[in-house]
């Protein structure tokens, strides 16, 4: 599974034995505020995005780079069960 973030869009590609499925999701995580988040996952993504925006010394001055890094960090935290499920 491969995820690519581009602004408010997330494209997920799943490939298996010559078949490929591509899903497009619009979640507006490029501009949502923490108060607009719909889940713990979105709150984590937004927190990471904002933190990276305040730390440009880490090569995060490009918006698309920040969004891609936030996507990887949030997905990793979810896959490692470090984000609690919403109740």
C-alpha positions in Angstrom: 0.0 0.0 0.0 1.3 3.4 -1.0 -0.1 6.7 0.2 0.7 10.0 -1.4 -0.5 13.3 0.1 -1.1 16.3 -2.2 -2.7 19.2 -0.3 -6.2 18.3 0.8 -6.1 15.0 -1.1 -4.8 11.6 -0.1 -4.2 9.0 -2.8 -3.9 5.4 -1.7 -2.7 2.8 -4.1 -3.0 -0.9 -3.4 -1.3 -3.3 -5.7 -1.4 -7.1 -5.8 -0.5 -9.6 -8.6 -1.0 -7.3 -11.5 -4.0 -5.6 -10.1 -4.0 -2.0 -8.8 -6.7 -0.1 -6.9 -6.4 3.6 -6.4 -8.5 5.5 -3.9 -8.8 9.3 -3.6 -9.9 10.9 -0.4 -10.4 14.6 0.3 -9.9 15.2 4.0 -8.7 18.9 4.0 -5.9 18.0 6.5 -3.8 20.6 4.9 -5.9 23.4 6.3 -8.0 21.9 9.1 -7.5 23.3 12.6 -7.3 21.0 15.7 -10.8 22.0 16.7 -12.1 20.8 13.3 -10.5 17.4 13.6 -12.9 14.4 13.3 -10.7 11.8 15.0 -7.6 11.2 17.1 -5.7 10.4 13.9 -6.6 13.8 12.4 -5.6 15.6 15.7 -2.2 13.9 15.5 -1.8 14.8 11.8 -2.7 18.4 12.5 -0.4 18.7 15.5 2.5 17.2 13.5 1.8 19.6 10.6 1.7 22.6 12.8 4.8 21.7 14.7 6.7 21.1 11.5 5.6 24.5 10.3 7.2 26.1 13.3 10.5 24.3 12.8 11.7 25.3 9.3 15.3 24.6 10.4 14.4 21.0 9.7 13.9 21.5 6.0 10.1 21.9 6.5 9.7 25.2 4.8 7.8 23.6 1.9 4.1 23.0 2.6 4.0 19.7 0.5 7.0 18.4 2.4 5.4 19.1 5.7 2.2 17.4 4.6 4.1 14.3 3.4 6.1 14.1 6.6 2.9 14.5 8.7 1.3 11.8 6.7 4.1 9.3 7.3 4.4 10.2 11.1 0.6 9.9 11.7 0.4 6.6 9.7 3.3 5.2 11.6 1.8 6.1 14.9 -1.5 4.5 13.9 0.2 1.3 12.6 2.2 1.0 15.8 -1.1 1.3 17.8 0.1 4.6 19.4 -3.0 6.5 18.5 -6.0 5.5 20.6 -9.3 4.7 18.9 -11.9 7.3 19.2 -14.7 6.5 21.6 
